[in-house]
């Protein structure tokens, strides 16, 4: 079971694994590699189902996010192991026993390749000839690369998970709906409190959108409570901006620059966050006159309808992201 074609096939598999790993972990601007993208999409369709996401095994390991991360890293290792094993099948005496010098069997070559990738040494076997000695070194280097980039990638993903939950917590701290958040930020006669808070949240959301692009596994870390969910929090933020931009008194309205900044951040988020289904967004947020009066914010209904209509497509796209995460739009409940 030898031949030069095993070398070609094996090196092709190794190259594919290394490129996918490097693109996913290092080439942030280009997004994930093809294998990572395929695994993420396929497993996310399964993991987002309540029967799977809420199952005991998934809860024990820490949720769908941990499962997807483990599957991706395992796929990289499996490809490297398979690729280098096939390379070692290219010659009858590529790997020999350290004690007897007898050629290794097929399984023993797989064992030797895996042992080399995890950089544990040669075990009870050794490569024969300069060419396969270099192959062993290359296998060890690819294993070190996998470990180094894998740990770095996991650290970045965990940091991004903390950041997105912090963003959601900050938003829902102002209110569970856009109307509540707008009322909480409203200060008659000045927009400074709203401008400062929304500018900070817009910056955080812009960063979060880019993190979703760089780390395709990020969305799989789905909190059980909607209050910590990113997509519902973005909906609260968007609706709050629409309400604050529709204040009856022009002096109380948000500056156009702040509104555009938040809408741009929301657009970046919906561009890179996963989607599923074709759900439409709920009706425009409404505030009762009595409630707005008690909170000191009067809203122009016509202006609110105009602002919401202008953002209808963006709200529809955001609604699909909320559905993809198995949440409801804030302030609504599914039938």
C-alpha positions as a Markdown table, in Angstrom:
| # | Residue | x | y | z |
|---|---|---|---|---|
| 1 | Unk | 0.0 | 0.0 | 0.0 |
| 2 | Unk | 2.7 | 2.5 | -1.1 |
| 3 | Unk | 3.0 | 5.0 | -3.9 |
| 4 | Unk | 3.9 | 8.6 | -4.6 |
| 5 | Unk | 0.2 | 9.5 | -4.9 |
| 6 | Unk | -0.2 | 9.0 | -1.1 |
| 7 | Unk | 2.3 | 11.8 | -0.7 |
| 8 | Unk | 0.4 | 14.1 | -3.0 |
| 9 | Unk | -3.0 | 13.4 | -1.4 |
| 10 | Unk | -1.5 | 13.7 | 2.1 |
| 11 | Unk | 0.3 | 17.0 | 1.5 |
| 12 | Unk | -2.9 | 18.4 | -0.1 |
| 13 | Unk | -4.9 | 17.5 | 3.0 |
| 14 | Unk | -2.3 | 19.0 | 5.3 |
| 15 | Unk | -2.1 | 22.2 | 3.2 |
| 16 | Unk | -5.9 | 22.6 | 3.3 |
| 17 | Unk | -5.9 | 22.1 | 7.1 |
| 18 | Unk | -3.1 | 24.7 | 7.6 |
| 19 | Unk | -4.7 | 27.2 | 5.3 |
| 20 | Unk | -8.1 | 26.9 | 6.9 |
| 21 | Unk | -6.6 | 27.1 | 10.4 |
| 22 | Unk | -4.4 | 30.2 | 9.5 |
| 23 | Unk | -7.3 | 32.0 | 7.7 |
| 24 | Unk | -9.7 | 31.4 | 10.6 |
| 25 | Unk | -7.3 | 32.4 | 13.3 |
| 26 | Unk | -5.1 | 35.0 | 11.7 |
| 27 | Unk | -6.7 | 36.5 | 8.6 |
| 28 | Unk | -9.4 | 38.4 | 10.5 |
| 29 | Unk | -10.5 | 40.5 | 7.6 |
| 30 | Unk | -11.2 | 37.6 | 5.2 |
| 31 | Unk | -13.5 | 35.7 | 7.7 |
| 32 | Unk | -13.2 | 32.0 | 8.5 |
| 33 | Unk | -11.8 | 29.3 | 6.2 |
| 34 | Unk | -14.0 | 27.1 | 4.1 |
| 35 | Unk | -13.9 | 24.1 | 6.5 |
| 36 | Unk | -14.6 | 26.2 | 9.5 |
| 37 | Unk | -17.5 | 28.0 | 7.8 |
| 38 | Unk | -19.0 | 24.6 | 6.7 |
| 39 | Unk | -18.7 | 23.1 | 10.2 |
| 40 | Unk | -20.1 | 26.2 | 11.9 |
| 41 | Unk | -23.1 | 26.5 | 9.6 |
| 42 | Unk | -24.0 | 22.8 | 9.7 |
| 43 | Unk | -23.6 | 22.4 | 13.5 |
| 44 | Unk | -25.3 | 25.7 | 14.2 |
| 45 | Unk | -28.4 | 24.6 | 12.4 |
| 46 | Unk | -28.5 | 21.6 | 14.7 |
| 47 | Unk | -27.3 | 23.2 | 17.9 |
| 48 | Unk | -29.8 | 26.1 | 17.8 |
| 49 | Unk | -32.7 | 23.7 | 18.1 |
| 50 | Unk | -34.1 | 23.9 | 21.7 |
| 51 | Unk | -34.1 | 20.1 | 22.0 |
| 52 | Unk | -30.4 | 20.1 | 21.3 |
| 53 | Unk | -29.3 | 23.3 | 22.9 |
| 54 | Unk | -31.1 | 22.5 | 26.2 |
| 55 | Unk | -30.2 | 18.9 | 26.3 |
| 56 | Unk | -28.3 | 17.6 | 29.3 |
| 57 | Unk | -25.0 | 16.6 | 27.4 |
| 58 | Unk | -24.8 | 20.1 | 25.8 |
| 59 | Unk | -25.5 | 21.9 | 29.1 |
| 60 | Unk | -22.8 | 19.7 | 30.9 |
| 61 | Unk | -20.1 | 20.7 | 28.4 |
| 62 | Unk | -21.0 | 24.4 | 28.6 |
| 63 | Unk | -23.4 | 25.0 | 25.7 |
| 64 | Unk | -23.4 | 24.9 | 21.9 |
| 65 | Unk | -20.5 | 27.3 | 21.7 |
| 66 | Unk | -18.1 | 24.8 | 23.4 |
| 67 | Unk | -19.3 | 22.0 | 21.1 |
| 68 | Unk | -18.7 | 24.0 | 18.0 |
| 69 | Unk | -15.2 | 25.1 | 19.2 |
| 70 | Unk | -14.3 | 21.6 | 20.0 |
| 71 | Unk | -15.6 | 20.3 | 16.7 |
| 72 | Unk | -13.6 | 22.9 | 14.7 |
| 73 | Unk | -10.3 | 22.3 | 16.5 |
| 74 | Unk | -10.8 | 18.5 | 16.3 |
| 75 | Unk | -11.4 | 18.8 | 12.6 |
| 76 | Unk | -8.1 | 20.6 | 12.1 |
| 77 | Unk | -6.3 | 18.0 | 14.1 |
| 78 | Unk | -8.0 | 15.1 | 12.3 |
| 79 | Unk | -7.0 | 16.5 | 8.9 |
| 80 | Unk | -3.4 | 17.0 | 10.0 |
| 81 | Unk | -3.3 | 13.5 | 11.3 |
| 82 | Unk | -4.8 | 12.0 | 8.2 |
| 83 | Unk | -2.7 | 14.0 | 5.9 |
| 84 | Unk | 0.7 | 13.2 | 7.5 |
| 85 | Unk | -0.3 | 9.5 | 7.9 |
| 86 | Unk | -1.0 | 9.3 | 4.1 |
| 87 | Unk | 2.4 | 10.9 | 3.4 |
| 88 | Unk | 4.1 | 8.2 | 5.5 |
| 89 | Unk | 2.3 | 5.6 | 3.3 |
| 90 | Unk | 4.3 | 6.8 | 0.3 |
| 91 | Unk | 7.2 | 4.5 | 0.9 |
| 92 | Unk | 7.5 | 1.0 | 2.3 |
| 93 | Unk | 10.2 | 1.9 | 4.7 |
| 94 | Unk | 9.1 | 5.5 | 5.6 |
| 95 | Unk | 8.7 | 4.4 | 9.2 |
| 96 | Unk | 10.5 | 1.6 | 10.9 |
| 97 | Unk | 10.6 | 0.1 | 14.4 |
| 98 | Unk | 13.2 | 1.6 | 16.6 |
| 99 | Unk | 14.2 | -1.7 | 18.1 |
| 100 | Unk | 14.0 | -4.2 | 15.2 |
| 101 | Unk | 14.1 | -1.9 | 12.1 |
| 102 | Unk | 11.1 | -3.7 | 10.6 |
| 103 | Unk | 8.8 | -1.5 | 8.4 |
| 104 | Unk | 5.8 | -0.2 | 10.3 |
| 105 | Unk | 2.3 | -1.4 | 9.5 |
| 106 | Unk | -0.4 | 1.0 | 8.3 |
| 107 | Unk | -1.8 | 1.5 | 11.8 |
| 108 | Unk | 1.6 | 2.0 | 13.2 |
| 109 | Unk | 2.2 | 4.8 | 10.7 |
| 110 | Unk | -1.0 | 6.4 | 11.7 |
| 111 | Unk | 0.1 | 6.1 | 15.3 |
| 112 | Unk | 3.5 | 7.6 | 14.5 |
| 113 | Unk | 2.0 | 10.5 | 12.7 |
| 114 | Unk | -0.4 | 11.4 | 15.5 |
| 115 | Unk | 2.4 | 11.0 | 18.1 |
| 116 | Unk | 4.6 | 13.4 | 16.0 |
| 117 | Unk | 1.8 | 16.0 | 15.6 |
| 118 | Unk | 1.2 | 16.3 | 19.3 |
| 119 | Unk | 5.0 | 16.8 | 19.7 |
| 120 | Unk | 5.5 | 13.9 | 22.1 |
| 121 | Unk | 8.4 | 12.5 | 20.2 |
| 122 | Unk | 8.8 | 9.4 | 18.0 |
| 123 | Unk | 7.5 | 6.8 | 20.3 |
| 124 | Unk | 8.7 | 3.3 | 19.5 |
| 125 | Unk | 9.2 | 4.1 | 15.8 |
| 126 | Unk | 11.4 | 6.4 | 13.8 |
| 127 | Unk | 11.5 | 7.8 | 10.3 |
| 128 | Unk | 13.8 | 6.2 | 7.7 |
| 129 | Unk | 15.9 | 8.5 | 5.5 |
| 130 | Unk | 16.4 | 12.2 | 5.4 |
| 131 | Unk | 13.2 | 12.9 | 3.4 |
| 132 | Unk | 10.9 | 11.3 | 6.0 |
| 133 | Unk | 12.9 | 12.8 | 8.8 |
| 134 | Unk | 12.0 | 16.2 | 7.4 |
| 135 | Unk | 8.4 | 15.0 | 7.1 |
| 136 | Unk | 8.4 | 14.2 | 10.8 |
| 137 | Unk | 9.8 | 17.6 | 11.6 |
| 138 | Unk | 7.1 | 19.3 | 9.5 |
| 139 | Unk | 4.4 | 17.2 | 11.2 |
| 140 | Unk | 5.7 | 18.4 | 14.6 |
| 141 | Unk | 5.8 | 22.0 | 13.4 |
| 142 | Unk | 2.2 | 21.8 | 12.1 |
| 143 | Unk | 1.2 | 20.3 | 15.5 |
| 144 | Unk | 2.9 | 23.2 | 17.4 |
| 145 | Unk | 1.1 | 25.6 | 15.0 |
| 146 | Unk | -2.2 | 24.0 | 15.7 |
| 147 | Unk | -1.7 | 24.2 | 19.5 |
| 148 | Unk | -0.5 | 27.8 | 19.5 |
| 149 | Unk | -3.1 | 29.2 | 17.1 |
| 150 | Unk | -5.8 | 27.1 | 18.7 |
| 151 | Unk | -5.2 | 28.4 | 22.2 |
| 152 | Unk | -4.8 | 31.9 | 20.9 |
| 153 | Unk | -8.1 | 31.6 | 19.0 |
| 154 | Unk | -10.0 | 30.2 | 22.0 |
| 155 | Unk | -8.7 | 33.0 | 24.1 |
| 156 | Unk | -10.0 | 35.6 | 21.6 |
| 157 | Unk | -13.4 | 33.9 | 21.3 |
| 158 | Unk | -13.8 | 33.8 | 25.1 |
| 159 | Unk | -12.8 | 37.5 | 25.3 |
| 160 | Unk | -15.4 | 38.3 | 22.6 |
| 161 | Unk | -18.1 | 36.3 | 24.4 |
| 162 | Unk | -17.5 | 38.3 | 27.6 |
| 163 | Unk | -17.6 | 41.5 | 25.6 |
| 164 | Unk | -20.9 | 40.7 | 23.9 |
| 165 | Unk | -22.6 | 39.7 | 27.1 |
| 166 | Unk | -21.3 | 42.9 | 28.7 |
| 167 | Unk | -22.8 | 44.9 | 25.8 |
| 168 | Unk | -26.2 | 43.2 | 26.2 |
| 169 | Unk | -26.1 | 43.7 | 30.0 |
| 170 | Unk | -25.4 | 47.5 | 29.5 |
| 171 | Unk | -28.3 | 47.9 | 27.1 |
| 172 | Unk | -30.9 | 46.0 | 29.0 |
| 173 | Unk | -29.8 | 47.8 | 32.2 |
| 174 | Unk | -31.5 | 50.9 | 30.7 |
| 175 | Unk | -34.7 | 49.0 | 29.9 |
| 176 | Unk | -36.0 | 45.8 | 28.5 |
| 177 | Unk | -37.6 | 47.5 | 25.4 |
| 178 | Unk | -36.6 | 50.4 | 23.2 |
| 179 | Unk | -39.3 | 52.5 | 24.8 |
| 180 | Unk | -38.1 | 51.9 | 28.3 |
| 181 | Unk | -34.5 | 52.6 | 27.3 |
| 182 | Unk | -35.4 | 55.8 | 25.6 |
| 183 | Unk | -37.4 | 56.9 | 28.6 |
| 184 | Unk | -34.5 | 56.1 | 30.9 |
| 185 | Unk | -32.0 | 58.1 | 28.8 |
| 186 | Unk | -34.3 | 61.0 | 28.2 |
| 187 | Unk | -33.5 | 64.2 | 30.1 |
| 188 | Unk | -35.7 | 67.2 | 29.2 |
| 189 | Unk | -33.8 | 70.2 | 27.8 |
| 190 | Unk | -30.6 | 68.3 | 27.0 |
| 191 | Unk | -29.5 | 65.2 | 25.0 |
| 192 | Unk | -26.1 | 64.9 | 26.6 |
| 193 | Unk | -26.9 | 61.8 | 28.8 |
| 194 | Unk | -28.3 | 60.0 | 25.8 |
| 195 | Unk | -25.5 | 61.0 | 23.4 |
| 196 | Unk | -22.8 | 59.9 | 25.8 |
| 197 | Unk | -24.4 | 56.5 | 26.5 |
| 198 | Unk | -25.4 | 55.8 | 22.9 |
| 199 | Unk | -22.0 | 56.8 | 21.6 |
| 200 | Unk | -20.4 | 54.3 | 23.9 |
| 201 | Unk | -22.8 | 51.5 | 23.0 |
| 202 | Unk | -22.4 | 52.3 | 19.3 |
| 203 | Unk | -18.6 | 51.9 | 19.6 |
| 204 | Unk | -19.0 | 48.6 | 21.5 |
| 205 | Unk | -21.5 | 47.3 | 18.9 |
| 206 | Unk | -19.2 | 48.2 | 16.0 |
| 207 | Unk | -16.4 | 46.2 | 17.7 |
| 208 | Unk | -18.8 | 43.3 | 18.3 |
| 209 | Unk | -19.9 | 43.2 | 14.7 |
| 210 | Unk | -16.3 | 42.8 | 13.6 |
| 211 | Unk | -15.8 | 40.1 | 16.2 |
| 212 | Unk | -18.7 | 38.2 | 14.7 |
| 213 | Unk | -17.0 | 38.4 | 11.4 |
| 214 | Unk | -13.6 | 37.3 | 12.8 |
| 215 | Unk | -14.9 | 34.6 | 15.0 |
| 216 | Unk | -17.7 | 32.7 | 13.3 |
| 217 | Unk | -18.2 | 30.5 | 16.4 |
| 218 | Unk | -19.1 | 33.5 | 18.6 |
| 219 | Unk | -22.8 | 33.4 | 17.9 |
| 220 | Unk | -23.0 | 29.8 | 19.2 |
| 221 | Unk | -22.4 | 31.1 | 22.8 |
| 222 | Unk | -26.1 | 31.7 | 23.4 |
| 223 | Unk | -27.2 | 32.7 | 26.9 |
| 224 | Unk | -30.3 | 31.1 | 28.3 |
| 225 | Unk | -31.8 | 34.4 | 29.3 |
| 226 | Unk | -32.7 | 37.0 | 26.6 |
| 227 | Unk | -31.4 | 39.8 | 28.8 |
| 228 | Unk | -27.8 | 38.6 | 28.0 |
| 229 | Unk | -28.6 | 37.9 | 24.3 |
| 230 | Unk | -26.9 | 40.1 | 21.8 |
| 231 | Unk | -29.6 | 40.2 | 19.1 |
| 232 | Unk | -32.4 | 41.3 | 21.5 |
| 233 | Unk | -30.1 | 43.9 | 23.0 |
| 234 | Unk | -29.4 | 45.3 | 19.6 |
| 235 | Unk | -33.1 | 45.5 | 18.9 |
| 236 | Unk | -33.6 | 47.4 | 22.2 |
| 237 | Unk | -30.8 | 49.8 | 21.2 |
| 238 | Unk | -32.2 | 50.4 | 17.7 |
| 239 | Unk | -35.8 | 51.1 | 18.9 |
| 240 | Unk | -34.5 | 53.4 | 21.6 |
| 241 | Unk | -32.7 | 55.5 | 19.0 |
| 242 | Unk | -35.8 | 55.6 | 16.8 |
| 243 | Unk | -37.8 | 56.9 | 19.8 |
| 244 | Unk | -35.2 | 59.4 | 20.9 |
| 245 | Unk | -34.9 | 60.6 | 17.3 |
| 246 | Unk | -38.7 | 61.3 | 17.3 |
| 247 | Unk | -39.0 | 63.6 | 20.3 |
| 248 | Unk | -41.7 | 66.1 | 19.9 |
| 249 | Unk | -39.4 | 68.9 | 20.9 |
| 250 | Unk | -36.5 | 69.2 | 18.4 |
| 251 | Unk | -34.2 | 70.2 | 21.2 |
| 252 | Unk | -34.7 | 66.8 | 22.8 |
| 253 | Unk | -33.9 | 64.8 | 19.7 |
| 254 | Unk | -30.7 | 63.0 | 19.2 |
| 255 | Unk | -28.1 | 64.6 | 16.9 |
| 256 | Unk | -28.2 | 63.1 | 13.5 |
| 257 | Unk | -24.6 | 62.0 | 13.8 |
| 258 | Unk | -25.3 | 59.9 | 16.8 |
| 259 | Unk | -28.3 | 58.3 | 15.1 |
| 260 | Unk | -26.3 | 57.5 | 12.0 |
| 261 | Unk | -23.5 | 56.0 | 14.1 |
| 262 | Unk | -25.8 | 53.6 | 15.9 |
| 263 | Unk | -27.6 | 52.6 | 12.7 |
| 264 | Unk | -24.2 | 51.9 | 11.1 |
| 265 | Unk | -23.2 | 49.8 | 14.0 |
| 266 | Unk | -26.5 | 47.8 | 13.8 |
| 267 | Unk | -26.0 | 47.4 | 10.1 |
| 268 | Unk | -22.5 | 45.9 | 10.7 |
| 269 | Unk | -24.0 | 43.5 | 13.3 |
| 270 | Unk | -26.7 | 42.2 | 11.0 |
| 271 | Unk | -24.2 | 41.8 | 8.2 |
| 272 | Unk | -22.0 | 39.4 | 10.1 |
| 273 | Unk | -24.4 | 37.7 | 12.6 |
| 274 | Unk | -26.1 | 34.5 | 11.5 |
| 275 | Unk | -29.6 | 34.4 | 10.1 |
| 276 | Unk | -32.4 | 31.9 | 9.7 |
| 277 | Unk | -35.9 | 32.0 | 8.5 |
| 278 | Unk | -37.9 | 34.8 | 6.9 |
| 279 | Unk | -39.6 | 36.4 | 9.9 |
| 280 | Unk | -40.7 | 40.0 | 9.7 |
| 281 | Unk | -40.0 | 42.5 | 12.4 |
| 282 | Unk | -42.9 | 43.4 | 14.8 |
| 283 | Unk | -44.7 | 46.8 | 14.5 |
| 284 | Unk | -43.0 | 50.0 | 15.3 |
| 285 | Unk | -42.4 | 50.6 | 19.1 |
| 286 | Unk | -45.2 | 52.5 | 20.7 |
| 287 | Unk | -45.3 | 54.7 | 23.8 |
| 288 | Unk | -48.5 | 55.6 | 25.6 |
| 289 | Unk | -48.9 | 59.3 | 26.1 |
| 290 | Unk | -49.3 | 59.0 | 29.8 |
| 291 | Unk | -46.1 | 57.0 | 30.2 |
| 292 | Unk | -44.1 | 59.4 | 28.1 |
| 293 | Unk | -45.4 | 62.3 | 30.0 |
| 294 | Unk | -44.5 | 60.8 | 33.3 |
| 295 | Unk | -41.0 | 60.1 | 32.0 |
| 296 | Unk | -40.6 | 63.6 | 30.7 |
| 297 | Unk | -40.4 | 62.6 | 27.0 |
| 298 | Unk | -43.0 | 63.6 | 24.4 |
| 299 | Unk | -42.8 | 61.7 | 21.2 |
| 300 | Unk | -44.1 | 62.8 | 17.8 |
| 301 | Unk | -46.1 | 59.8 | 16.5 |
| 302 | Unk | -45.8 | 60.8 | 12.9 |
| 303 | Unk | -42.0 | 61.3 | 13.2 |
| 304 | Unk | -41.7 | 57.9 | 14.9 |
| 305 | Unk | -43.6 | 56.2 | 12.2 |
| 306 | Unk | -41.4 | 57.9 | 9.6 |
| 307 | Unk | -38.2 | 56.9 | 11.4 |
| 308 | Unk | -39.3 | 53.3 | 11.8 |
| 309 | Unk | -40.4 | 53.1 | 8.2 |
| 310 | Unk | -37.0 | 54.3 | 7.0 |
| 311 | Unk | -35.4 | 51.5 | 9.1 |
| 312 | Unk | -38.0 | 48.8 | 8.2 |
| 313 | Unk | -35.5 | 46.7 | 6.2 |
| 314 | Unk | -32.9 | 46.9 | 8.9 |
| 315 | Unk | -35.4 | 45.9 | 11.5 |
| 316 | Unk | -36.5 | 43.0 | 9.4 |
| 317 | Unk | -33.0 | 41.7 | 9.1 |
| 318 | Unk | -32.4 | 42.2 | 12.8 |
| 319 | Unk | -35.6 | 40.2 | 13.5 |
| 320 | Unk | -34.2 | 37.3 | 11.5 |
| 321 | Unk | -31.1 | 37.3 | 13.7 |
| 322 | Unk | -33.2 | 37.3 | 16.8 |
| 323 | Unk | -35.1 | 34.3 | 15.5 |
| 324 | Unk | -31.9 | 32.6 | 14.5 |
| 325 | Unk | -30.8 | 32.8 | 18.2 |
| 326 | Unk | -34.3 | 31.4 | 19.2 |
| 327 | Unk | -35.3 | 34.6 | 21.0 |
| 328 | Unk | -38.4 | 37.0 | 20.6 |
| 329 | Unk | -38.2 | 40.6 | 19.8 |
| 330 | Unk | -38.0 | 42.5 | 23.1 |
| 331 | Unk | -41.5 | 43.3 | 24.4 |
| 332 | Unk | -43.2 | 40.6 | 22.3 |
| 333 | Unk | -43.9 | 36.9 | 22.9 |
| 334 | Unk | -44.2 | 34.3 | 20.3 |
| 335 | Unk | -47.6 | 32.7 | 19.9 |
